[in-house]
Amino acid sequence: MSNLLELKNVSKVYSRGLIHAQSNVALRDMSLTLREDEPTIMTVAGESGSGKTTLAMLLLGFITPTTGEIIYRGKNITGLMGKDRLAYRREVQAVFQDPFAVFNPFYTVDHLLTVPIKRFKLAKNRAEARDRMEEALTAVGLRPEDILGRFPHQLSGGQRQRINVARALLLKPRLLIADEPVSMVDASLRANILETLRNLQRDYGVSIIYITHDLTTAYHIAKSIIVLYRGAIMEAGDVDAVIKDPQHPYTKLLVDSIPWPNLDQRWGEHPIVAREAGGVSAGCPFRSRCPSAMDVCATRPPLFRISESQAASCYLHAERPEIVAERLTELLPV
Ligand SMILES: Nc1ncnc2c1ncn2[C@@H]1O[C@H](COP(=O)(O)OP(=O)(O)OP(=O)(O)O)[C@@H](O)[C@H]1O
């Protein structure tokens, strides 16, 4: 049993100023392990300033730990050289919050995808490169014929973010660091991108560290969770257990701050009871894909909504969450 990734007591202290030097502990004594033979999705959750992005930067090797070690497949990433370093840079990929940032407006999507293929010599010729691009785009639910040849401004935010995922997938990564990948994407596309990430884990064996401040999407996608507060782990474990039965006061606070459909109530206080058992989810077009089908929604956060036509759809697809809240309160009195 070997580990894909191991953090051993990692701390990161940022220092600034020479005369009146000030230091800021962004990450404190963090340890975690991901196993190589069990691809998984782990959420790192916490409010702004808790150290999430610092963790992502450390894992990608952009910054180095002040103390502690980051071990990737048995080797400390700080000292990686030559072939090992190249393999690490290929196998550990990232998708960031802003789906616009990585695109150069003067180049087509093809260029964005061709660069890593050339850099890591992933294809012998142009035809093979094209096959690789098409394969990756298809894997994230895009039609290559609709996407290739287009400029960034000709794509939606959701398409751009999926192209970013496709770009990462091209490199056949073992570990994907997804730092708030859906926070700048329309609510209607969130579930789509989260589902794409889950497919990568399930179908391609990619482990994912999903970084977010949003416990609802964390709950939707992850198997385990680490809750960070001011750079320190407050609570960690199975996502279901941690969110349903938070032990640490800070986690309780985070869970309680998730609004119920009835905005006077807080998540975790009362179960939602369906007025007509099964009646709501039966109409949900997303039911087959939703991990929280109606019976589970009775005890979990509500992930579905009722539209005017009485067809339910996943909360994560909702374009107008406030309408969802209103309608749910009306249709599902607690
Ligand atoms: N380059 C830096 N120099 C000094 N301090 C930094 C630097 N980068 C981050 N920090 C500080 O480290 C702490 C953690 O920041 P970090 O960006 O990792 O948090 P975060 O959880 O990702 O926040 P957000 O969700 O707002 O992006 C914060 O107090 C931040 O001000």
The ligand as an SDF file (V2000), in Angstrom:
LIG
                    3D

 31 33  0  0  0  0  0  0  0  0999 V2000
    2.0690   35.9850   -0.5820 N   0  0  0  0  0  0  0  0  0  0  0  0
    1.5820   36.2220    0.6350 C   0  0  0  0  0  0  0  0  0  0  0  0
    2.2660   37.0160    1.4980 N   0  0  0  0  0  0  0  0  0  0  0  0
    1.7940   37.2440    2.7360 C   0  0  0  0  0  0  0  0  0  0  0  0
    0.6650   36.7250    3.2330 N   0  0  0  0  0  0  0  0  0  0  0  0
   -0.0700   35.9170    2.4120 C   0  0  0  0  0  0  0  0  0  0  0  0
    0.3500   35.6280    1.0800 C   0  0  0  0  0  0  0  0  0  0  0  0
   -0.5610   34.8110    0.4980 N   0  0  0  0  0  0  0  0  0  0  0  0
   -1.5160   34.6010    1.4380 C   0  0  0  0  0  0  0  0  0  0  0  0
   -1.2090   35.2650    2.5800 N   0  0  0  0  0  0  0  0  0  0  0  0
   -1.9860   35.2430    3.8310 C   0  0  0  0  0  0  0  0  0  0  0  0
   -2.0810   33.8860    4.2490 O   0  0  0  0  0  0  0  0  0  0  0  0
   -3.3720   33.6120    4.7690 C   0  0  0  0  0  0  0  0  0  0  0  0
   -4.0160   32.4800    3.9800 C   0  0  0  0  0  0  0  0  0  0  0  0
   -4.2600   32.9610    2.6680 O   0  0  0  0  0  0  0  0  0  0  0  0
   -4.8810   32.0270    1.5180 P   0  0  0  0  0  0  0  0  0  0  0  0
   -4.9110   32.8220    0.2560 O   0  0  0  0  0  0  0  0  0  0  0  0
   -4.1450   30.7480    1.4880 O   0  0  0  0  0  0  0  0  0  0  0  0
   -6.3650   31.7900    2.0910 O   0  0  0  0  0  0  0  0  0  0  0  0
   -7.6460   31.2170    1.3500 P   0  0  0  0  0  0  0  0  0  0  0  0
   -8.3090   30.3050    2.3200 O   0  0  0  0  0  0  0  0  0  0  0  0
   -7.2930   30.6570    0.0330 O   0  0  0  0  0  0  0  0  0  0  0  0
   -8.5120   32.5330    1.1590 O   0  0  0  0  0  0  0  0  0  0  0  0
   -9.5460   32.8990   -0.0380 P   0  0  0  0  0  0  0  0  0  0  0  0
  -10.6720   31.9040    0.0620 O   0  0  0  0  0  0  0  0  0  0  0  0
   -9.9640   34.2990    0.2990 O   0  0  0  0  0  0  0  0  0  0  0  0
   -8.7790   32.8140   -1.3260 O   0  0  0  0  0  0  0  0  0  0  0  0
   -4.1560   34.9150    4.7100 C   0  0  0  0  0  0  0  0  0  0  0  0
   -4.0550   35.5410    5.9820 O   0  0  0  0  0  0  0  0  0  0  0  0
   -3.4230   35.7170    3.6640 C   0  0  0  0  0  0  0  0  0  0  0  0
   -3.5200   37.1050    3.9060 O   0  0  0  0  0  0  0  0  0  0  0  0
  1  2  1  0
  2  3  1  0
  2  7  2  0
  3  4  2  0
  4  5  1  0
  5  6  2  0
  6  7  1  0
  6 10  1  0
  7  8  1  0
  8  9  2  0
  9 10  1  0
 10 11  1  0
 11 12  1  0
 11 30  1  0
 12 13  1  0
 13 14  1  0
 13 28  1  0
 14 15  1  0
 15 16  1  0
 16 17  2  0
 16 18  1  0
 16 19  1  0
 19 20  1  0
 20 21  2  0
 20 22  1  0
 20 23  1  0
 23 24  1  0
 24 25  2  0
 24 26  1  0
 24 27  1  0
 28 29  1  0
 28 30  1  0
 30 31  1  0
M  END
$$$$
